[in-house]
Amino acid sequence: MADRRESLRSLRRRAPGGDRSTMPPAYPAHWEADIALHDGSAAHLRPIVPADADALQAFHQRQSEQSRYLRFFAAMPRLSPRDLERFTHVDHRDRVAFVVLAGDEIIAVGRYDRIEPRAAEVAFNVSDARQGTGLASVLLEHLAAAARERGISIFTAEVLPQNAKMINVFTEAGFDVERTLDDGVVLVSFRIDPTARSLAVMAAREHRAESRAMERLLHPESVLLIGVSSRMDSAGGRFLTALERSGYRGAIHVVSHDALELRGRRAHARVEDVPGTVDLAVIALRPEACLDAIEQCAAIGVRSVVIPAEGFTDSEHGQQLQRELVARARLHGMRLLGPGSLGFLRTGQDAISLSLAPKMPRPGSVALAGQSSALSALLLAGTDTRGLGLHEFVGVGNRADVSLNDTLQHWEDDEQVGVIALALESMGNPRKFTRLARRLTRHVPLIVLRPPGVDSTAPPGHDVRPSTLPRRALDQVLGSAGVVQATGVDHLLDITDAIGRQGLPHGARVGLLSNTAALGAALRGAADQAGLEIVADNRSVPLAPDPRLVQRAFTSMAGLGQVDLVIAGMLDPLTGDGIEVIRQMATVARNSEVVLLVCLITDAERFAEVQQAVRVDPDLPPVHATPYGAVRAGAGMLAAALRPAADDDEPAHRGDVDPAAARELVDRLVPETASSALELAADDSRELLAAYGIAVLPSYPIRDADQAAERAGHLGYPVALKSTDPVLRHRADLGGVRLDIPDETQLRHAVTAMRRDLSFSSAPLDVQAMAPPGVPMVVRSVEDPSLGPVISLSVAGDATDLLDDIAYAIPPFSEDAARRLVDAPASAVKLRGTRGLPPADRTALADLVVRIGLLAEDLPELAMLELYPVLVAQHGVSVVGATVRLFPAPNRTDGARRALSGPAGGDVGAVGQWIDDHRSSR
C-alpha cells in the first residue's frame, strides 16, 4: 500500500504531459455528451481543453474553502499557473479530464490519471451550489467509460474520511468497492467493469432524472406565452385559448409586440419584463427568432420550453438552427419539447392544455404520444371520434431534445396511466427504447405504431443513426420487449381504446358469439387467421328483435368462467334498441370479469347512433363495423395481456470466459485511428473466441497435395477440403467443399481435382477436421449503429436467406431468451428432429448464443462475427468456420454511461460545435 501511495505522489509531481509522445493529443469528440441531472435540468459534459484555464480558475475560486480542502487536502485559494497547465493540458489517454458546463461556467470537473497499466486515480470536484444533483455519479460513469476504452480496468482514489459525499459516490455506484484507512486517508479501489448492480443503479438514476425533467415540463405552476398576437388564429393565440379553456389554475404571462393587453391580461413587450418565476415557456415565433428567445428565457430562469414552429426542417440551414436551439437550451439547463410540437395536454383535476388540439378529450387512463404535428393531430382526431378516455397527451415534434423515451420514463411513475400508446415516425435510440419497454410492460401495456422501417430515411429534422439491419430485426426486438405493434393509426387506437375501457383479459380463452351463421363464419375465419385460441363458438343466436335472446346467449357464454374475451357479431334486425342490447351485454361482461368486443352490421345511420353512444359512455365496449376490425383489436389486447416473449430474467453468465484476454487481443490488433474494419486471421479469430469458451474446428492452409497429406496426418482422418474463396468456401454444390475424405490417396485426388475445377479462383485451400453430422446453422453478431450489438440465428442455406427466415435479438441473454432465439426461425423445426431423425442439441446451441452475446456486449469493437456453419449434432455443437471483423469502438446509443441523445442519435453532445462557435465570437 505504501508503494501505491508513493506512486500517486510521484504522479502528482510529474511534469505536464507526462513522458508520452509530444505529438498533440487528438480531441475525443465522441466523449462529449449532454446529460440529465437529478433535478430534471440538463448540462453539457466534454473533455477539458487548454482554453478552459480561465473558466477552471473561476470555478476553483467560487468553491468554498471546505470544498477546496476536501479536493486537494489543502485550502489552495488559487490554482497556480503550473496547476492550471497540468489540469487543462491532458493527453486524453493516460490523463483524462471532463468538465460539465452550465452556460459558460464550469460547474463540475472530473479526471483520472493512469498510475499503472490497468489502474488510474480518479477525482471529482462539484460546484457547491450543484452538489446533490447527481453530477459526481454522471462524471464517474463517463470517466469509467473513457478509461475502459483506454484499457484501464481499476479506479483508485484518496479521500479524506470527512468527505462522506465523495465516498458515497463510489459505494453507491454499484461497483464492488474496497476501502482501507492509511495515514488518515481513505484509500478506495474498485473495478470499473459494468456489473449487473452498477447498470441497475445507472438505470434507476437515469429514470429518476428523465422522469423529473418531464414532471417539470408537464406540470408547470406558471406559463409564459411568447409570440401571442391580437389575431385569434395565431399559434400563440391558439395556445392561450387552449390554456384558458382547459381550466389551468397557474399563473399565465404573455409577451406580445403588437398589444398592451390581450383578453384582459397584461401583455409584456419583452421577456425580461415578466415578473416572478416562470416554469415553462411556449415560444410561438419564427425559427430564427427562437434562438434569441431561448437566451431571454434563460435569463429569467425558465426551466422548460415548448416550440411549435415547423420551419426547422426545410433546409440544411433550418436543421442547423434546430441543433443550435437544442444546444442553447441544454447549455442553460432547460429541456425542450419540439420543434414542430403540437404541445401537450392533461385531463382530470390537474387539467392543462398547452396544445393546438381543438378540444379537451374525455378523462381516462390512456397516455398517448406522437411526433409530428400532423401525426399528433391525426391521433387526437381519432381519440375524439372514439371518445377515448385520455389522461395525458404529448406531441414531441422533431424530438430534438425531449423524446418518446422521456415520456416512457415519466409515465412509468404515473399511477393514473393504464395503457400507453405511441405513434413513431423515427427512433433515435431504439436500444434504449427496448430496454425501457421491457421494464415498463411488466406493469403497463405499451402499444406502438412504429416508423416505416429502421432502415428507412427519417423525416426531416429527425436525427437518427442509420441501421444496417432489415425491418424485421427491430420488429423482433420490440416483440421481445413485450411491445404490441400496430399497423396503422386506427389499429393503434382500436387496441388502446379497448384496453382503456375494460383493461386486459385475464387469459387467452376467446369465445365467439353471432346471430347468423355467415357472420359467425367470418368471425371465426378472422380469429383463426389471427391465431386466437377459440374455446367457444356460438353461431345460433336467433336473429330477432327481442334483445333478451342475445343477452341470454352472451350470459351463458360469459358467466361460466370458461372465456376471457368474447367477440360478439350482431347482424342488426333493424328493430329494437341495439344500444341497450350492447349495454346489457357490457354489464354482464363486467360482472363476469370478461372483456367484450362487438361487431355490428347495420346501416350507416344506426351505426353512427351506436358510435355516438359509445363515444360518450365509457362503460360501453368498443363497437366495430367489420369482423376483422373487432378480431384485430382483440388480438392486440391478448398480445398485451400475455406478453409472451418479454424477457424478465437476469442475464446468463459463464464462469469460464476471460474478457481481459479478449480485451488485450483487441487492443493489440485494432489501432484507434483505423478507418476500415480489420478482418482477423484465423489464429487470431480462434484466440478471441476461445476467450469466451468457443472452440473452432482446427484447419490449416495448404499449398499442395503433399502439405495437405502432412496436415491431415496431424488432424486425423476423415478430413474436409475447402476453398477459402468467400463465395465458394461453404458451397459444396459449387465444388468449393469436399467432405469425409477417408485417407491420403483420396485427399491427394481431391486436391488435384479441386485445383482443376476451381482454376478460375486463386484462393488457397484449407484442410480441416471433420465435425460430427448435424443441422447446419448460422450465428452472427453485428454492431449496428442504431441498435448496438444484434445477434441473429438461422438455419444455413440459400432458402433461409431468400425467405428471410432469420431471428434477431439484442444481448445480453437470459437462459430462456437464448432458447427462444434458437427456436424462433420457422426452419428451426429441423432442430427438434423430423422424419425419423433424432433431435439436435438445442441446449448446446443456446449456450453458444449466450457466449456470443457476452462477447458482443463486452467488445463494441466487434463489428461483425459470423459462425458458419455451426453443426448442431445430437450431442454438442461444432463451429466449423468463423469470420471476425473489428473496428474502433463506436459510441453506443445506450452504453454504460448516461447521455441525452444528440444531433446524430447520441453520437456527440448537441452543444459541442455551438460552444466552439460561441467562444470564437466573443
N, C-alpha and C positions, 0 to 999 in steps of 0.2 A: 504493500500500500504506500509505503514511503517513496518507493521508486515512482509510482504513479503520480504522487503529489509533486515530486521534483520535475517529472515530465511536464506537468501542467504549468509549473512555474517557468520552466525554460521556454515553453511555448509562448507565454505572455511576454517574455523578454525578447522573442525573436524579431528580427527586423521586418518591416512591412514587405509583403510579397514572398516571404519565406525563401527557400533555396530552390524553388522550382524554376521553370523556364522564364526568361524575361520577355517572352512573347506576350503581347497584350491579350488579356483574357477575353474570350467570346462571351457576350452577354446572353444568358439563357432566357430568351423571351418566353419560352413555354412555361417558365415558373411563375410568370405573372398570373394573378387571379383577383377577381372581385369576390369578396367574402361577406357572408351574412353573420351578424353578431347576435348575441342572446337577446338584446333589447329590440330586435327587429330592424335595426339600421343596417346600412351597408358600408363597406370600406374597400380600399384597394391595397393589395399586397404585391410587392415586387422586390427583386434583388436590389441591393443598395448599389449606388454608383458614386463616383468621386464628387459629382456636383451636389450631392446631398450633405456636404460637410457643414454648411451654414445651418441648414434645417436640423441636422443632428445636434449641433451645438445648442440651438434654441430649445430643442426638445429636452436635452440634458439639463439646461438651466431652469426650465419650467418645473422639473421634478423636485419633490420635497427633499430635504436633507436626509430623511429616513430612507426614501426610495433609492437615493444615490448610494447610501451606505450599504443597503442590502444587496445592491447590484455589484458594487466594486470593493466592498469591505473597507471603504474609506469615504469621507464626505465628498471630496472632489467637486468643488463648486463649478469648475470649468474643466472641459476636456483640453488637454494640451495639444498643440499642433501635431506632435508625433502620434498621439492617440487618435486624433481625427483622421490622420492619414491612414493609420493602421486599420481603423474601423471601416473606412469608406473605400479603401483600395483592397479588393479581395480578388481571388483567382477563380471563384465560382466552382472550386473543386475541393481543395483542402481547407479553404477558408471561405465560408458562405455566410451571407447576412441578408436578411429581409427587413424591409421597413413597411409599416402599414400607414397609409395616408388618409387623412380626412381633410379635404380641400388641399391646401398647400402644406399643411402641418403634418409632421410625423407624430403619430400617437402611440407607436409601439415599435420595438426593434427586437429581433431575434437572430442569433447567429450560432454557427458551430465552427470549431477549429479541430482539424484532424490531429490526433495525438499518437495514433498507432495506425497501421494499415487498415484496420477494420473498426477503429473506435475514434470518436470525436467528443470533445467537450461542448456542451450546449449551454446557452444562457439567454435570458429574456429581460426586457425592461419595458414595462407598460405604463403609459401615462397615468398619473394619479387619478385624473378625472375619468379615465376609461377602465379602471380596474373593476373586475366583476362582470364585464360584458363578453367574456369568452375569447379575448384577443390572445392570451397566452396559449390556450389549448389549440387555437387555429394555427398559430405560429409553430407550435410543436409538430402538428400534422404536416405542415408544408416543409419544415426543416427535415423531418424524418423522411418524407418522400424524396426530397433532393439528395439526402445522404444515401439512401438506398440506391439511387441512380448512380451515385459516385462510388459504390462499392463499400459503403460503411454500414455496419450492422449493429453497432453498440453506441449508445449515448451515455456520457457521464456528465455529472455536474457537481459543483461545490456550492452548498447553500448554507447560510447561517441558520442555526436552529430556530431563531425567532421569525424566520421568513416562512411561516406556515403556508401562506398562499402559494408560494412557488413549489414547495414540497408537494402540496395537494395537486398542483398541475400535473406532476409526474405520476403520482399514485392513482389519481382518478382518471387517467387517460386510458386505462385498460391494459397497460403493459405490466409485465412482471418485474417490479422494481425491487432492487436490493439497496438497503440503506445501512451505512455504518457511520459511527461518530469518530472523528480523528482530529485531535488537537483543536477541539471546539468548533469543528466544521462538519456538517453532514455531507458525506460523500454518497451520491446517488448514481446507480448504474442500472441500465436495462437494455434489453434487445429491442430494436425498433421494427422488427418484422411484424406486419399486421397479425393480430390474433383475433379469434372469434370475439373475445371480450372488447378489444380495442375498437374493432369495427362496429360492434353494438353500441359502444359509448359514442363513437362518432356519429352514427345514425341517429341516436337519441338527441344529441346536441344539434345536429342539422335540423331534425324535425322541430325542436323547440324554437330555434331561431327563425326558420322559414314560416312556421305557423304563427309566431308572434308578429312577423312582418305583415302577414295577411290580416291578422287581427287589427293591427294599427290602420291598415288601408281600408278595411271594410267596415270598421266601427268608429268612424271619426266623431269627435264631440264638437268639432267646428269645421266648416267647409268654406273654402274660398273659390268663387267662380270668376275666372279671368277671361275677358272677351265677351261679356254679355252686352248686347246692343239693344236698342229700343225696338228692333224688329223681332216680332214674336217667333218667326221661323228660323232665327239664327241658332246655331248649335248651342251657344252659351245660354240663350233664352230658353231653349227646349230643356236643357239640364236644370235650369232654375224652376221651370214649370213642373218637371218630374219630381224635383226635390220637395216643392211645396205640396203637391198633391199626395205624396206618399205619407205625409204626416210627420216628417222628420222634425225632431224636437231640439236639435242642437243649434248652435249659432251659425248664421249664414252671412257671408260677406260677399260683396260684389265689386268687381273692378270693371269700369266701363269708360271709354274715351268719348262717348257721344251723349252722355246723360249724367245729370247730377242725382237723379232719383229714378228708381225702377220698381214699379209695383209696390210703392210705399216703403222701399228700402233705400237707404242712403247708398249711392254709388261712389266709390273712390276712384280718383283719377290714376293713382299709382299704387302698386303693391305695397310699397313701404309705408303708405298711409293707413293700411289696415290695422286696427287696434287688436290687442290681445293675442292669444296663442291660436295658431291655425294648424290643424292636424292634416288636412287634405286639401289639395288644390286641383281644380279642373281647369286645364289650360286649353281654351277653345280658340286658338289662334292659328294663323298660317304656319307652316313648318319653320320657316326662318325665324319667326318671332318667338317660337317656343324656347329657343336656346337662351335668349336673354331673360325670358320669364322664369326659367329654371334658376338662374342666378339670383333673381329678385326674390323668388320663393325661399331659396336657401338663406338669404339674408334675414328673413323674418322667422326662420325656424320651422318651415313646413317640412313634414316628415314623409308624406306620400303624395304622388301626383298621378292624375288621370289625363291622358291626352287622346282625344277622339279624332284628331286630324288624320287624313288619309294620304297626304301628299308626300310621304317619306319614301315611297317605293317607285315613284315614277321614273327615276333615273339613278345613275350611279351617284350623282350629287345628293339626291334625296336619301339614298341609303347611307351615305357618309354622314349626313345630318342626323340620321337616326342613331348611328353609332356614337356620335358626339353627344347626342341627347342623353343616352344611357350613361356615357362617361361622366358627364357633368352631374347627373342625378346621384350616381353611386359615390362619386368623389365627395359629395356633400352629405352622404349618409341616407339619401332618400331612395325609396323604391318607386318604380314607375309602372303603371298599367297602360299598355298601348305601345306605340301609337296605333291608330286605327281601331281603338276600342269602342265598343258600344256602351261601355260603362258597366255598372253592377247595380243589383237591387236585392232587397231582402224583405220578406213579408213578416207578419206577426207583430208582437208587441214592440219590438225594436225596429220597426219598418223604416226603410230608406230606399229611395230610387235616385241614384246618380247615373242615369242611363237615358238613352234615346228610345227606350221602349214606350209604345203608345199608351199602355195601361199597366196597372199592377195585377199580377196573377193572383189566383186563389191561394191562400196559405196551405202549405202541405209539408211533406218530408223530403222532397226531391231537391238535390243540389245539381245545378246544371251549369255547364261552361262551354263556350265556343271560342273560336279565334276571330276570324274576320267579321266586320260589321254585317256583311251580307249573310254569312252563315249564322251569326248570332240572331239576326232578325228573323231568319227562317225558323230557328229553334223556338223563339218566343211566339211566333205566329202559330206554330204547331201546338205549343203549350196552351195558348188561348183557345184554339179550336177544340181541344180535348178537355179543357177545364182541368188540366194537370195541376195538382197541388204543389206549388213551388216554395221551397224555403229560401233558397239563395241562388242567384244567377251572377256569373262573372263572364264578361267578354274580354279576353286577353289581347285581342287585336293581333299585332305582329309579334306578340310575346317577346319583345326586345329585352325586357327585364323580367317582370312577373310572368310566369309560365303556368301551364296546367299542372306541372309538378307541384308548384307552390299551392295551388288550390287543393290538391290532394292532401298535402301536409296540414292545411287548415281544417278541412272537413273531417279528417280523421279524429279530431278532438271535439267535434260538434255533435252532441248527443241528439240534436233535433234532426240530423240527417239520416234518412232511412235508405236512400239509394242515390247513387251518383251517376250522372250521365255526362259524357264528354264527346264533343264533336271536334275532331282534329283535322287540320289541313297539312300539318307538318309536325315532326317530333324532333326537338333539339337534342334531347338526351334520353333516347329510348331505354338505355340500360338502367338509368336511374328510375325511369317511369315504371319499368317492370319490377324493380326492387320495392318501390313504394306500393305498387298494386298488389304484390304478393302479400305484403303485410296488411294492407287495408282490406282486401277481400275476405280475410278471415272473419270480419265482422259486418262489413257493408258491401252490398252488391255494387259492382262497377261495370257499367255498360258503356262501350266505346264505339263510336264511328270513327275509324282510323283514316289516315291520309290515303291518297290513291296508291301509294306504294313507297316503301322505304328507299327504293332506288329511283324514284321519280324526282323531277325538278320541283323544288319547293316553291310556294307562291312568292312573289316579290316581297322583299322585306323580311322574310323568314330565314334567318341564318341557320343552316344545318350542315352537318358533315355528310358527305356522300357515303353511300353504302355499296359494298361490292356483292351483297347477297340478294337473292330473289325475294319477292314479296312474301312468299310463304314462310320464309325464315322468321320474319317478325310476327306473322300470324301465329306460328307455333310458339314463339317465345311469349307472346301475350297470353295465349291459351294456358301455358304452363304457370302463369302468374294468377290464374283464376279470373281473367278478364272475359266478359261476354262481349263478342264483337257483333255489331250491327252492320247491315249492308246499305243503309240509307237513313235519312233523317226520320222518315215515317217509321221505319223499323226501330230505330233508337227510341223514339218517343212512345211507340206502342209498348215496348217492353218496360220502359221506365214508368209509364202510366199504370200499367198492370201491377207492378211491384209497389208503386207508391200508394195505390188504393187498397191493396189487400195483403201486402207483404209477400214472402216467399212460400211456396208449397213446402210441406214438411217432408215430402218424399217424391219419388219419381212415378208413382202409380197414376195413370191417366184413365179417365172414363169419358166416353163419347156418348152424347145424347142427341137424338134428332127425331123430328116428327115426319120425315119421309125417308124412304129407303135410298132414293137418289142422293139426297143431301148427306145422309149418313155415309154413303159410299165415298162421296167427295171428301168428307171429313177424315175418313179412315185412310184414304189414299194420301192425303197431305200429312197425316200423322205418321204413317209408315215411312214416307219419304224423309221426314224429319228425324226418324229413329226413336220415336216415343214408345214408351212401354205401356201398351194398351191392356188394361185388365178388365174393362167392362165396355160393351158397345151395344147400346140400346137404340135401334132404329125404328121401333114400333110404336112410338108415341102417336096417338091419334091426331090427325090434322083436323082440329075442331075449334070453334070459338070459345069453348069452355076452358078457361085458364087453369082450372083445377087439375086437368089431365096432365098438363106439362109439369105442374107443381108436384103432383104425386110421383110422377116418374123420376123427377130430379131428387125428391126426398128419398125415394127408395134406393137411389144410387149413392147419394152423398151421405146419407145418415147411418150407414152401416160400418163406417170406418175402413172401407176397402179401397178408397181412392183418395188421392191428394189434390188432384186437379181435374176439373170437369170442363170440357169444351162442349157447349150446347149449341146445336144448329137448329134454328127455327125458321121454317117457311111460314111467313105471315099469312094467316087466313083472311086478313084484311077486315076482320071484325073483332070487337072486343078491345080491351086496353092492353096493348103489348107492353107498355111501360110498367104496368102493375104486375104483369107476369114476371118480368125481369126483377122487379123489386122484391117479390116474394121469394124468388129463387135466391137472390142475394142474402136475404135474411136467413134462409136455411143454410146457405154456404157458410155464413159467419158462425152460426151456432154449431155447425158440424166441423169447423176448422178446415174447410175445403176452399180452395181457390177456384173461382168461376170466371170463364171467358165465354162470350156469347157471339155467335154469328147469326145475324138477322137478315133474311132475304125478303125484301119488301120494296114498295115504290119509294121514289126519292122523297116525297113529302113526308110520309110516315117515318122514314129513316131519319130525316132531319129532326123530326119531333123527338125521337128517341135520343139522338145525339145531343140535343139541347138539354134534355132531362139529365143525361149522364154528365154533361158539362157542369151543371150547377149542383149536382148531388154527389158528394164524394163517397157515399155508401153504395152507389150503383157500380157494377163492374164495367169494364170496357166492352163496347159493342162494335163488332167488325162487320163489314159488308160482304166478306168472302170467307170461305173455309180456310183458305191459305193464310189470310191475314191473322185469323184467330189462332191457328196452329203455330204460326211463326212466332207470335207473341208468347204463346205457352212454352214453346221450346226454349226461348230466351230466358223465361222465368226459371225453368228447370235447370238450365245451364248455370245460372247464378246460384241456385239453391244447392246443387250437387257439388259444384266446384271440383270436378273430378281430377283435374291434372295439376292442381296447385301443390307446391312442394313446401311443406312447413317444417320438415325435419332438418336437423343440424347437418352441415356438410360432412361428408365422409373424410376420414383421414387414413393415411397409410404410414406405419411406423418405419418402413424401410426406405423411404425416399430421402434424398440428400440434396435439398435445394442449394446449399452452399457450393457443392461441387458443380451443379449446373450453372449457378451464377458465375463462378470463377471461369468456366469454359466460355460462357457468353461474353464476359468482359474481355477475355483474351482474344476472341475471334472478331468481335464487332467494333470497329472504330466509331467514335462518336460522330465523326464527320462523314460517315458513309452516305452516299446519295442513292444507292440502289441496294436491293436485297442481296444477301450473301447466301448462296446455296452451299450447305456443308458437304464436305467429303464424307464418304461412307463411314470411315472410322470415327470422325467427329460426331456424326449423327448417332452412331451406336453408343458413344460415350455419354452424350446428352440424354438419350432415352434410358440408358442404364441407371442414371442418377435417380430416375423415378420408377425403377423396377421393371422396365420394359425391355425385353430382350428381342433382338432382331436376329433371324437366322443368319449364320455366317456365310459369307460369299467372298470370292476372290476374282479379281480381273485376270484375264489370261491373254497371252499373245498368240499362242499356237496350241496345237494338239498335245505337244509334249508337256507344256506347262499346265494344260488342263488336266492331264493324267496325274501330274505331280500334286496339284491342288486337290483333286478328287481323292487321292490316296490319304491326304490329311483329313478330309471330311468324312470319308466312308461312303460306300455305295448303298443305295442308289443316289444319284445326284440330278440336278437340273442344270440346263444350259440356257442362258438368256442373253438377248441383245440388250445393251444399255441405252439404245435409241429411245427417246421419250415416247415415241409413237408405238414402238414395237415391243417394249420390254415386258408388257403384260398380255400380249396378244398372241396366244398360241395359234389362233385361226389365221394370222398373217405370217406365221413362221418365225415369230420372234421368241418363242419359248418352246423348249423340248424337255419333257418331264420323264421321271422314272428311268433314267439311263442306268442300266444294271451293272455295267462293267467297263473296263478300259477300252476294249475293242469298240463297243457301241459308242462310247464317248468320242473316240477319235473320228469315227464315221460321222457323228453328229456335228462335230466342229467343222469338218470339211464341207458337209452339206449345207450348214448354216452360212458359212462364208460364201459359198457359191450362190445360194438362194437370196441372200441379202447383200449382194455385191453393190447395190445402189446405196447402201448405208455404210458410212465409215466408222460408226460407233463400235467400240470394243465389246467383247463378250465377257460374261461372268459365268463362273461355275459355282453352284450353291447347293447346300444340303437340302434334301427333300423334307418337307413337312408332312405330318400325318394328314390324311384326307379330311376335308371338312368343307363347310359352307364358306365361300369367299365373300368377305366384307370389305368395305372401305370406311376408314375412320379418319376424319380430317379436323384440323383446328385452323381457324383463320382469325387473325387480329383485325377485326372490322373497324374502320374509323368511327362508325356510329355506335355499334353495339359492343365494341370491345371483343374479347375472345368469344368465339362461337364454335361449338363442336357440332359436326354433322356426321351422320352414320347412314349407310345404305348397303344393300346387297350389291356386290360387284357385277358389272355387266353393262352393255350398251342400253338394254331395255330400261334399266333403272334410271339412267341419265335422261333418256328420251321421255320417259313418263314422269320425270321429276319426283320419283318416289324416294325422297331424301328427308330424313328427320333432323331437326336443328334444336339446339338448346344452349343456354348460357351456363357456364360453370360458375362456382363450384357445385358439385352434385352431391346430394344425399345418396344413400344406397338405393332407395326406392326410385329416385329421379333417374339414376343411371339405368336401372332396369326398365323404366318406362321408355327411355330413349332407345334402348335395344329393341323393344317391341313395337316402336312407333311406325316404321315403314310397313306398308302393306305387304311387301315381299318378304318381310321378316318371318312370315309364317313358315318359311323354309327351315328356320332355326328350331321349330318345335317338332320337326320330324313329320315327313309326309310320304305317302306312297310306300310304306314299309321301311323307310329309312329311320334310324334312331335319332332322337332329338340331340341337337348340338348343345354345347356347354354355354348357355346364355349367362350364367353366373360369372364365368371367366371373362366373357366379353364385357359384362358390366363393370368388372374390376378394371379392365383396360380403359374403359371410358372414364372412370373415376380418376385414374392416374393421368390420363391425357388432360383432364380438366384441371387437376392440380398443377401440372406443368404449364398449361396456358395461363392460369391465373398468376402464377409466380413470375413468369417471364413475359412481360409485354413485348420484348424483342422477338418473340416467336411469331414472325409474320405469317408463316404457313407451315403446317405439318401435315403430311399425308402418309398414312399407313395403308399400303395397298400392294398386294392383298393381305388381309388378315384371315387366316383359315381357322374357322371355329370347328374344332373336332368334337367328338363325343365327350372327350375329357381334355380341357385346356384349349388355348389358342396359340397360334404361331404367327408372328409378324414376319412376313416374307420380305417386304420391301418398305423402305422409309425414305421420304424426301423431306428435308428440313431447310427452311429459308429464314434467315434472321435479318433484322433491321433495327436501327437505333430505336429505343423505347419511345412509343408515342405518348402523348398526354391524354390518358384515358378520360372519357367524359364522366366516369363515375368511379374514380380510383380511391385510394386510401388517404385522401385529403379533401376537405370541404371547399367548394368553389362554386360561385354563381356562374351560370352559363354566360359565355362571352360572345363576341361577334361571329365566331366560327364554331358555334356549338360547344363552347367551353375551352377552346384551344388556347386562347390568350385572354387576359383580363381586358375588359372593354375600355379601360381608361388609359392604357399604356401609351398609345400614339398621341392621344389628346394631351397627356401630361407633357410630353416632349414638345409638342407644338406650343402649348401654353407657356412653358418656361422660355422657349426661344423668342417668344413675342414680348416678353417683359423687359 
